[in-house]
Amino acid sequence: MDVKTKILKAGAKIVLEKGFFDTGLAEVLAAAKIPKGSFYFYFKNKEDFGLHLIDYFAERLMASTSKIYRDESLPYIERIRSVYGRQAEAFSKGDYKGGCPIGNLAIEMGDRNDRFRTKLNQVLETMKKRLAGHLARAQELGQIKTRIDINQCANFIISSWEGALMQMKVQKSKSPHEIFDKMIFGQLLR
Amino acid sequence: MDVKTKILKAGAKIVLEKGFFDTGLAEVLAAAKIPKGSFYFYFKNKEDFGLHLIDYFAERLMASTSKIYRDESLPYIERIRSVYGRQAEAFSKGDYKGGCPIGNLAIEMGDRNDRFRTKLNQVLETMKKRLAGHLARAQELGQIKTRIDINQCANFIISSWEGALMQMKVQKSKSPHEIFDKMIFGQLLR
């Protein structure tokens, strides 16, 4: 692993636990076992690090879902469905700590820093476009309703999923995912 | 306004802006123009204040929606619908700063403090029960589908709404509400 990725990986873990604002650079450097000088070789300052971290979170998320979308043993719509099922499973195994780093940072940093807000919005737009692409594919294959706006569905699924994660966190239960699954895949898209 | 409410009101404004963890008691007391001694007459400590604040947020939210539910000029389902429309309107007018205090605290404090998590969960349970009651009423009146589980719908609406608020915050746009409105009231419940 290169030094930059080492710093981002260590930072990602801490920021997911305690948020960005209260994460000190010193603890990120200690966790990554990197001297201060190396940090400033890769990042201008803490803000710049945070903006790179958003990309890192998004890339990790997309890499893990890409694998699921390539699983040819499942019908396309079931691949989409299992993206959320697997996340719910992992969230449950981790006792519902953390959650969606993008959603958490949106709530924490949206009002505090306009560069973060803009970056988070860009990342969400990319995620919605990708999801809309997957929904369009499932629609072509006749696996979801034909009379439904794919882009609006993608936006709505992201909203519903982010809120479901929030509820799972305070309930410490998978039930909001089960309801999300039933409403989106059992009702809305069918 | 009594002293306790004065403290809660001043605290609510600050906490909605910057979160609970980073809110200092000194700034709450300064904003409420209250000496420290008065604070400790009403609250054991900052945590106790935070737990009361969650109730205060919930009561304010419920008071504002109760008014809408009494509006006899609207069909019952349109009253439910306009609860979200009005919140979206207010959020837009405030440049999408703040958002849902319950959702924000769930993200911020859910992992940090188990008393907060439990309290937030209780408040969300109450909100879902009330919403389910309103949906049941609309169902009796024939204004929504009969073959739909009202409790699951209430849970799902809360998820979708919390996520829509998150997206509105980073997009600085009402479009996630418009999509929420169309998907919930135009498709799911109809």
Interface residues (C-beta under 8 A of the other chain):
Chain A: E17 K18 G19 F21 D22 Y96 K97 G98 G99 G103 N104 A106 I107 E108 G110 D111 R112 R117 L120 N121 L124 Q152 C153 N155 F156 I158 S159 S160 W161 E162 G163 A164 M166 Q167 K169 V170 Q171 K172 S175 P176 I179 F180 K182 M183 Q187 L188
Chain B: E17 K18 G19 F21 D22 Y96 K97 G98 G99 G103 N104 A106 I107 E108 G110 D111 R112 R117 L120 N121 L124 Q152 C153 N155 F156 I158 S159 S160 W161 E162 G163 A164 M166 Q167 K169 V170 Q171 K172 S175 P176 I179 F180 K182 M183 Q187 L188
